[in-house]
Every structure is written in structure tokens, then in C-alpha cells.
Amino acid sequence: MAKYRKILHLDLDAFFCAVEELLNPSLKGKKFAVGGSPDRRGVVSTCSYAARKYGIHSAMPMSQAIRRCPDLIIVHSGFEYYREKSHEVMEILHHFTPLVEQISIDEAFLDVTDLPQPIEEIARSVQKEINQKPHLPCSLGAASNKLVAKIADNIGKKQVKTDTYPNAINWIPNGREAEFLSPLNVDELWGVGKKTAQIFENLGISTIGQLAAYPVSLLVSYLGKSAAEYHDRALGIDDSPVEPEPAAAKSISQETTFERDVSDETILRETIRRQSDQVGFRLRSQKLSGNTVKIKLRWSDFTTITRQTKSEIALSQNSLINKAAQELFDSVWLVNPRPVRLIGVGVSGIEKDVRQLSLFSAETEKEDHFLQAVDQIRNKYGDQALTRAAEISQKPWNLKNK
């Protein structure tokens, strides 16, 4: 008889809040949110369960959250603490199995098929380790595939009626995937966004069971080639493997060697700006970010220096990388301007990009959308597909890019 897979989905309950309570136990039971300042158009990253009773939720403008709950406490101790605790959790998961796929700072899949214990027992062991060592609450979904394990986790948390962290475990026995999914709303399935949900609504499909019973031959005219995939998901079929992340690059950098030494500050600053764009693009292409920006300068006598600065948040945005790099350049150039042979910008402290959980302002979110569009064009047509207007009118200078 074929061995069925045993897959766990782990989600750290209100992770940022849980870390903040470890740092400041007086927050326990109080209405608080982790996020940016309401005066700077900050948003709620996550909030305590006491605050959720007021309708506060992640991605809500902090100013709106304050209106709903005037005595809401706003905290944000720093991403280094969140990263540290996340790392502790991921290390624990790797003690159980090397097949760990980290999805975000607070979420991961585990393939524990090769462990001899029943999957529900493994889930309890994982939860116990995380509760007792990093002292964090977590919920798990257990099933024969990633799709059902993820949905089981979501549903398991919703079923726990508590004013604090659910710390739930929801196990779906092998062979009962479709039965579990059947009564759930169709938007619980992966890939069902507003547009697809509207199609299903027009077809009278509101539950996953109704989608599973709908003829695939009729779905094709509405969903095209993806019809069969949606139908399989509705039946609880998912063969996608748990994919551990390959070792990430320690740093990503871009250097320029000038054929003639450059003393023009405008040219040097523009080169830094362009290099920051290139580094940002490469980071985003690999879904990475980093918390340390550095510059490298080589003078005409081949003396080489580096300067670096560490950010509280992980960066992959062009403007933020450029701002840090320009400030580092200031620290050198304003003290001792000299002809430059080589200049470079780099980002280290690389990790999987989790900025969807970060506390960026509305202006930064607008830049995110803009960069996504730019990246799509460059991925399709090449790096030179888009050029800043200012660059077109500038006189070229001789240089070699590495």
C-alpha cells in the first residue's frame, strides 16, 4: 500500500503581538497594535485579540484603528526581535525534519512523512516545543497535502472561541479531505480572488463542495485551462511538494569601474542611484531583502574603503537602498573628495522578503506597486526596457559595470 504524505502547516498566532508581550509582559490582555504612527499614515501590522473585538485588523490605517479604540496602545519594538524569534522557531522545525518550507516570517510547511509517529502526535510535539522554548503560541493544520493543511490551520483557529491566542491543532485524516472542504466557503481555496469568486457566484457556487460537484467541462468555458486545477483543489487534491529554500546569497551588490577616474559628484551620485535600482531589482526578483546597505569606493591609487549601515527593517526598495547608500557616500565624500576609480552599492543580511508584514507608510506602498509594474516590464523585455528621463539627456561617461 502506498504511503500517504504527512504535511503540517504552522502559523505563529498574532506573531508580532506575542513577541511584544514577551518583551513587555504588562501588555498581556490589553488592547494594543503593532504598527506605524497614525500621524505618519502608518498601518496596523497585527493587533492583540482584545483589540480585535473593536473590529481592528491587519492592514487597517492606524488612524482608523485609533478612532475605533481611542485607548489603543501602539507598539513596535523593532524587526530585529521578530527576526530573532522567527529564526528560533525555524530552527526547532528543522530539528523535526529538513523538509521545511518557510512561507513568511511566521509561517511554514513541514513534510514529516518519514517520521514514524502519527501526524497528530507530531503536530502536538511541534506545538509543545514552540510553546516552551521561544514561548510563542502557534497553530497547526495537519493533512496529506499542503492545500488541506493550510486550510485546516485557518479553520482550526477560527473554531477556537477565546479572547487570547488560539494555539489550535486541526487534523484532517487521510481520505477525508473532500469531506472536510465541502461545507467551506469557496474563497478558502488557493487562487480564489475577487474576480474568480465573482465567476463562482454567477454560477451559483458558494461552497467548495458545490465546486467539486460542478462538471469540469462546463467550468472550462469560464475558467479556461485552470478549471481542472480548481476542481482538483475542491476535491482536496494537491501534489505540490514542500520545497526547502536553497541557501540564500549572503549579499547582492553592483559595482562600476570607471575607465577614467571620476571627480564629478553628480556622476558619482547618479551611479549610486542606478546601482541601488539594480540591487533592488535583483533582490525583488529573488524575493529577498536585506538589513545592511554598504558602499565601496576605490581611489585612483587603488586604496579601497567600505562603509555600511544597518536598517531596522529589511529592505528591497530602490529608494530606501539609495537613501542609505547616498548617506554613506556623504560620510566619505564630504570629508575627503577624491577621484574615484570604482564605486559599488551592496545589500547584505539577506533573508526571505517578508515585507508584506512590515509597517510601511502609504507612500512606500505606492512605490511597491510602481516597482512591481517596472519589474514585470524588465523581466519581460530586459533591464534596459525602461530608462529614467533624466538619464536620456545626460552626457555618457566611460565605465564598465560588473
Secondary structure, DSSP 8 states (H G I E B T S, - for coil): ------EEEEEETTHHHHHHHHH-GGGTTS-EEEE--GGGT-BEEEE-HHHHTTT--TTSBHHHHHHH-TT-EEE---HHHHHHHHHHHHHHHHHH-S-EEEEETTEEEEE-TTSSS-HHHHHHHHHHHHHHSS---EEEEEESSHHHHHHHHHHHHHH---SS----EEE--TT-HHHHHTTSBGGGSTT--HHHHHHHHHTT--BHHHHHHS-HHHHHHHHGGGHHHHHHHHTT-------------SEEEEEEEEEEEE--HHHHHHHHHHHHHHHHHHHHHTTEEEEEEEEEEEETT--EEEEEEEEEEEE--HHHHHHHHHHHHHHHHTT----EEEEEEEEEEEEE--GGGS---HHHHHHHHHHHHHHHHHHHH-GGG---HHHHTS----EEE-
